[in-house]
């Protein structure tokens, strides 16, 4: 399938494509008769997206115009008996209208630059007053009208909201937001250490520590991570620090992350250099013990929501 933008008039997007319209084909075998005798013609009814539609064509244009150019007007209209629909009914639609180019074996596709439209009680028809210049349409070299025959078409995609979504609300924690982890005999620590499970903000967490680092920083830096034990979607902003027990100049880093089923861990593969950690004047390691803290600054809550239509049905 190919698609090429060929021009744009009055904020309409016009492209060429190989594939025929997926919902309706409207063939006219005597366009000249239509042009001379019929101001407006409505096609048969077709169904798309659970609703009934029709095409409405004005061969000489929907409105009289001054100037040289006359346009064919083409519209998509709701054909359902709207009296059977709720008083506040609406149909959100992404649609395209077409005319076939017999010479190039392609369809000229016409759509709004913003193709989504809302049909409702006061607006049952949308389309294009300047669908195509009549002069251009009747020129045989353009291929739209061959042997007095032309083909129009439509694609109609109704946008239906599933009724599901989520509401993300962020809450600042005011208390019980710090966990302290004391690591003794640090010099003899294994490659990987894990804290006890702790609870902050109603969630369960753990800290992971690589005393000698991991990946490319192995042997050079301390690696430190925060792990969400609970399996849920959650936004968190947090700080992790190694306390300076001598000077009070703690080493700290901050991060933000959206935890989910795929991401349950966030932290720093290069948290701090081991040379700083083992420098006794800096107070991070005292009597071969380091003290790590994590502070959860902000958490989010994610709640399911329903669209108003679904709520009405549940009542």
N, C-alpha and C positions, 0 to 999 in steps of 0.2 A: 504494500500500500504506500502511495506517495501523497504528500500534501505540500502545496506551495502557496504562500501568501501572494496574491496577485495585485490587490489594491485595497484601499479602505476609504469609504465614503460615509460622511456623517456618522462617524464612530461605529461603522459596521466593519466587521472582519470578513473578508472574502478569500476563500482558499479553494484549490483544486484537489480532488482526491479520486482514487480509482474505484473505491467500494461504494456500492449503491446504498441509499438510505435504508436503515434497518426496520423502520416502522410503517412507512406508507409511500406508494408510488401513485402519482396522479398524472395520467396520460391524456393529452388533448390532441385529437386528430384533425380538427378544423379550427385552428386558432383564429383565422381571419373572420369566421362567422361570429365567434365569441367577441372579437374586438369590435365588430360593427353593431351587433345587436344586443349584447348583454353587458350591463354595467358591472354586475357582480355575480360570481358563480361560486357555489359552495360544493365541495367534494362530498363523496360518501363518508360515512362514519367509520373510524378505525379505533382500535383500543391500544393503549400503551400505559404502563404503570398503574393499571387498575382503573383507569378512567377512559371515557370515550371522547374522541376529538374529531375535528374536521378542518380542512383547509378552505380558506376564503380568498378568492383571487379577483382582483380588479384589473382587467386588461388595459384600461386607459388610466389607471391610477385611482386612488381613493378620493382625491380632491383635485379640483381643477387648478392648474398651475399656469403662472405667467412665465414667458421665456420659451426657449427653444426645446428644452428637454422634457419629454413626457416619460413617466415611469410606470412600470407594472408594480402594483401593490400586492403583497402576499402576506396572509396572516394565519396563525394557528388559533383555533377557537375551541372552547369547551363545548362538547356536544351532549354531555350528561343533562338530565333533567335536574337542574339546580334546585328546583322546588323540593326535591327529596333530600337535599343536603342540609346540614345544620345551618342556622342563620349566620354563623360566623365562619363558614367554610372558607378554606383557602387551599390552593395546590401550588407547591413550589416546584418549578420546572426549569430544567436546563434543556433548551431545544435548539435545533438547527433546521433551516429550510434549504431546499436544493433545486437546481435546474440542471438538466443533462446537456452536456456538450457532445453531440453526435460525432463530430469530426475527430476530436481528440479522445473520445471514449472515456471521458472523465465527468465528474459532477462538480459544478460550482456550488460551494457551500457558503451560505450566508448566515451569520450570527452576530449578535451584539458583542461589542467589546467586553461587556459584562453580561454573559449569556443567561444568568439565572433570573427568572421572572416569577412574580407572584400573581396567580389567578385567584380572583375572589368575586364576591357578589357584584361589585361595582366595576370589575375589570375582567370580563370573560374572554377577551381576545387580545393577543399580542402578536406583533409581526413587524413588517417593514414597508413603510409607505414608499420608500425608494428601493424596492427590492432589486430592480434592474432597469436600466434605461431602455425604453421601448425601441429606440433607434438601434441600440447595440443588440438587443434581442432579435430584431428582424433582419439584421445584417447576416446573410448566409455564411460569410467567412468565419463567423463566431461559432457556428454550429448549434445554436440553441433552438432554432426553428428550421427544420428541414422537411420539405414537402408538406408545409402547413401543419407539421406535427411537432409537439414539444412534450417534455416530461418534467414534472415537478415532483418534489418529495419532501418527507419530513422525518426527523428523529426527535423523539420526546422522551426525556428521562426525568421521571418524577422523583424528587428528593424526599425520602421519607425518613424522619428522625426515628431512631430505634427506641427512643425513650430512656436510654441509659446514659449515664455520665458520672462525673465525680466532681466533688467540691473540695478544693484544697484550702485549708485555713491554717495559718501559722500562729503559734502561740509561744510567747516568751516564757521561759521557766523562771520562777522567782526563788525557788528553794529546792534543796535536795538535788542539786544538779552537778555535783562534783564527786568523783570516785577516786580514791587514793590506793595505789598499789605499791607495796614495799617489796623490793627485790633484794634479798640477802645473798651473800657469797656470789656477788656478781661476776667476779673474775673467773669463777669455776662454772659459770652458767653453760647450759647446753646450747645447741645451735638455735633452738626455738623454745620460747616460753609462752604460756597462756595464763592470763589471770583467772581468778574465780569469776563466775557469772554475777553480774550486779544489775540493779534496776534503777533506771532514771526515766522520768516522764512516763511511767507505766509500761516501759519496754525493757526487754532484757538484752544486755550487752556483754561483751568481753573485750579485753585488750590482748593483742598479739605482739610479741617482742622478739626480734632477732638481735641478740646482743652483739654478734659479730657481723651484722649486716646480711643482705641477700643480693642476688643478682650481681651487677657490676660493682657495687659498693662493698662487696664482701671483704671483711678484714679491715675496712677503713671507716665505716659509718654504722651507727645504730639505726635499725629499721623498726618503725612503730606503727601499728594499725589499730583502728577501731572496728569492731565487728558487731553487726546487728544479729542477735540470735533469733529473734522473732522473724517469721517470714511474712513480711507485709511491705506495702509501698509507703515510703516515709522519707520526707525531706529533713535533713539535720545539718545544723551548723555547729561545729565543735572546736575545742582547743585541746591539744595535748601538750604536756610540759614535763620536763625533768627539773625537779626542785634543786635550787642552790641553797644548801643548808648552812653555808658559811657567810655569804655576802647578800643573800636574798635576791640575787639576780637570776631568776629562773629562766631556763631556755624553753621557748614556747613556739608552737606553730598552730595555724588555724586552717580549717578546711570546711567546705560545704559539699554535700552530696545528696542525690536522690537514691536512697536504698530501694531495692526491688528484688524480685526472685533471682534476677541475673547478677545483681550487684549487692553483696552483703558485707563487703569489706571496703574500707577507705582509710588511707593513711599516707605514710611517707617512707619510701624505700631508702631515702637518705635523710634521716631525721636530724642527726647531729654527728659530728666527727668524733671518733673514739679518742683521738688525741686530746680534745677538749674534755671529754668525759673523764679521762684518767689524769687530768691535770689537777692535782690536789688543791692548788690555790683557788680553783674555781668552785669548789664546794659541791660538785655534782655527785661525787662518789665519796662517802664518808664511812670509814670502817668497812669498806668493801660492800656498802649498801647504797642503792640508788632508790629514789622515791619518784614514782611516775603518777601524774594526775591527768584525768580527763574531765573536761567541763563541757556539758551539753548546753550550748547557748540558746539555740532555737530548735523547736521541733514542729512538725506539721501534723495535722489530722486530715485524713482523706475519707470522705463520706460519699456514698452512692446517692445520686439524684435521679429523678424521673422528669420527663417533660410534662407539661400541663395536660396534654391530651391523654396520656397514660393515667395520670392521677384521676381525671374525670371518669375513666372507664372503671377504675378500682372502687369508686364510690357506689 
